[in-house]
Amino acid sequence: MTKNVGNIDRAIRIIVGVVIVGLGFFYESWWGIIGIIPIITGSIGWCPAYIPFKINTNK
């Protein structure tokens, strides 16, 4: 599994994920669980959705 998510992309994913989880807690909604996906993909540096489109933001 080679990394296909660059540093800026990783930071944005983690920040957006934390915001989504935070909003889920604030509004007491289970939709905040979706924020875990960008946190995980940002943390490991690999996004399975990039594979079919051959996107690689890692330099």
C-alpha distances in whole Angstrom, upper triangle without the diagonal:
4,7,9,12,14,17,20,18,16,20,21,19,20,23,24,22,25,27,27,27,30,32,31,33,35,36,36,33,30,29,28,25,23,22,20,17,17,18,14,12,14,14,10,10,8,10,10,13,12,11,14,16,14,14,13,15,13,16
4,6,9,12,14,17,15,14,18,20,18,19,22,23,22,24,27,27,27,30,32,31,33,36,37,36,34,32,30,28,26,24,23,21,18,17,18,15,13,13,14,10,9,7,10,11,14,12,11,14,15,12,12,10,12,10,12
4,6,8,10,13,12,11,14,16,14,16,19,20,19,21,24,24,24,27,29,29,31,33,34,34,32,30,27,26,24,22,20,19,16,15,15,13,10,10,11,8,5,5,8,10,13,10,11,15,15,12,11,8,9,7,10
4,7,10,12,10,10,14,14,13,15,18,18,18,21,23,23,24,27,28,28,30,32,33,33,31,29,26,25,24,21,20,18,15,14,15,13,10,10,12,10,6,5,7,9,10,7,8,12,11,9,7,5,6,5,9
4,7,8,6,6,10,11,10,12,14,15,15,18,20,20,21,23,25,25,27,29,30,31,29,27,24,23,21,19,17,16,14,11,12,12,8,7,10,9,5,6,7,10,11,9,11,14,13,12,9,6,5,5,9
4,6,5,6,9,10,10,12,14,15,16,18,20,21,22,24,26,27,29,30,31,32,31,29,26,24,24,21,19,18,16,13,14,14,11,9,11,11,7,9,11,14,14,12,14,17,16,14,11,8,5,4,7
4,5,5,6,9,10,11,12,14,15,17,18,20,21,23,24,26,27,28,30,31,30,29,26,24,23,21,19,18,17,13,13,14,12,9,10,11,8,11,13,17,17,15,18,21,19,18,14,11,8,7,9
4,5,5,6,9,10,11,12,14,16,17,18,20,21,23,24,26,27,28,30,29,28,25,23,23,21,18,18,17,13,13,15,13,10,12,13,11,13,14,18,17,16,19,21,19,18,15,12,9,9,11
4,6,5,6,9,10,11,12,14,15,16,18,20,21,22,24,25,27,28,26,25,22,20,20,18,15,16,14,10,11,13,10,7,11,12,9,11,11,14,14,12,15,18,16,16,12,10,7,9,11
4,5,5,6,9,10,10,12,14,15,16,18,20,21,23,24,26,27,25,24,21,19,18,16,14,13,12,9,8,10,8,4,7,9,7,9,10,14,14,13,16,19,18,17,14,12,9,10,13
4,5,5,6,9,10,11,12,14,15,16,18,20,21,22,24,25,24,24,21,19,19,17,14,14,13,10,9,11,10,7,9,11,10,13,14,17,17,17,20,23,21,21,17,15,12,12,15
4,6,5,6,8,10,11,12,14,15,16,18,20,21,22,24,22,22,19,17,17,15,12,13,13,9,9,12,11,8,11,13,12,14,13,17,16,16,19,21,20,20,16,15,12,14,16
4,6,5,6,9,10,10,12,14,15,16,18,20,21,22,20,19,17,14,14,12,9,10,9,5,6,9,7,5,9,11,10,11,11,14,13,14,17,19,18,19,15,15,13,14,17
4,6,5,6,9,10,11,12,14,15,17,18,20,21,20,19,17,14,14,12,9,9,9,6,5,8,8,6,7,11,11,13,13,16,16,17,20,22,22,22,19,17,15,16,19
4,5,5,6,9,10,10,12,14,15,16,18,20,19,19,16,13,14,13,10,11,12,9,8,11,12,9,11,14,14,16,16,19,19,19,23,25,24,24,21,20,17,18,21
4,5,5,6,9,10,10,12,14,15,16,18,17,16,14,11,12,11,7,10,10,7,8,12,12,10,12,15,15,16,15,18,17,18,21,23,22,23,20,19,17,19,22
4,5,5,6,8,10,11,12,14,15,16,15,14,12,9,9,8,4,6,7,5,5,9,10,9,11,14,14,15,14,17,16,18,21,23,22,23,20,20,18,19,23
4,5,5,6,9,10,11,12,14,15,14,14,13,9,10,10,6,8,10,9,7,11,13,11,12,15,16,18,17,20,20,21,24,26,26,27,24,23,21,22,25
4,5,5,6,8,10,10,12,14,13,14,12,9,11,11,8,10,12,11,10,14,15,14,15,19,19,20,19,22,21,22,26,27,27,28,25,24,22,24,26
4,5,5,6,9,10,10,12,10,11,8,5,8,7,5,8,10,9,10,13,14,14,16,19,19,20,18,20,19,21,24,26,25,27,24,24,23,24,27
4,5,5,6,9,10,10,9,9,8,4,6,7,5,7,10,10,10,12,15,14,15,18,19,20,19,21,21,23,26,27,27,29,26,26,24,26,29
4,5,5,6,9,10,10,11,10,7,10,11,9,11,14,13,12,16,18,17,18,21,22,23,22,24,24,26,29,31,30,31,29,28,27,28,31
4,5,5,6,8,8,10,9,6,10,11,9,12,15,14,14,18,19,19,20,23,24,25,23,25,24,26,29,31,30,32,29,29,27,29,32
4,6,5,6,5,6,6,4,7,9,9,11,14,14,14,17,19,19,20,23,24,24,23,24,24,26,29,30,30,32,29,30,28,30,33
4,6,5,6,8,9,7,9,12,11,13,16,17,16,18,21,21,21,24,26,26,25,27,27,29,32,33,33,35,32,32,31,32,35
4,5,8,11,11,9,12,14,13,16,19,19,18,21,23,23,24,27,28,29,27,29,29,31,34,35,35,36,34,34,32,33,37
4,5,9,9,9,12,14,14,16,19,19,20,22,24,24,25,28,29,30,28,29,28,31,34,35,34,36,34,35,33,35,38
4,7,9,8,11,13,14,16,19,20,19,22,24,24,25,28,29,30,28,29,28,31,34,35,35,37,35,35,34,35,39
4,5,6,9,11,12,14,16,18,18,20,22,23,24,26,27,27,25,26,25,28,31,32,32,34,32,33,32,34,37
4,5,6,8,10,12,14,16,16,18,20,21,22,24,25,25,23,24,23,26,28,29,30,32,30,31,30,32,35
4,5,6,8,10,12,13,14,16,18,19,20,22,23,23,21,21,20,23,26,26,27,29,27,28,27,29,33
4,5,6,8,10,11,12,14,16,17,18,20,21,21,20,21,20,23,26,27,27,29,27,27,26,27,31
4,5,6,8,10,11,12,14,15,16,18,20,19,18,19,18,21,24,25,26,27,25,26,25,26,30
4,5,6,8,9,11,12,14,15,17,18,17,15,16,15,18,20,22,22,24,22,23,22,24,27
4,5,6,7,9,10,11,13,15,16,16,14,16,16,18,21,22,22,24,22,22,21,22,25
4,6,5,6,9,10,10,12,14,14,13,15,15,18,20,22,22,23,21,21,20,21,25
4,5,5,6,8,10,11,12,11,10,11,11,14,16,18,19,20,18,18,18,19,22
4,5,5,6,8,10,10,10,9,11,11,13,16,18,18,19,16,16,15,16,20
4,6,5,6,9,10,11,11,14,14,16,18,21,21,21,19,18,17,17,20
4,5,5,6,8,9,9,11,13,14,16,19,20,20,18,17,16,16,20
4,5,5,6,6,6,8,10,11,13,16,16,16,14,13,13,13,17
4,6,5,7,8,12,13,13,15,18,18,18,15,13,12,12,15
4,6,8,10,13,15,15,17,21,21,20,18,16,14,14,17
4,6,8,11,14,14,15,19,19,18,16,14,14,12,16
4,7,10,12,11,13,16,16,15,13,11,10,9,12
4,7,9,8,9,13,14,12,11,9,10,10,13
4,5,6,7,11,11,11,9,9,10,11,15
4,5,6,8,10,10,10,11,13,14,17
4,6,7,8,9,9,11,13,15,18
4,6,5,6,5,7,9,11,15
4,5,5,7,8,12,13,16
4,6,8,11,14,16,19
4,5,9,12,15,17
4,7,10,12,14
4,7,9,11
4,5,8
4,6
4
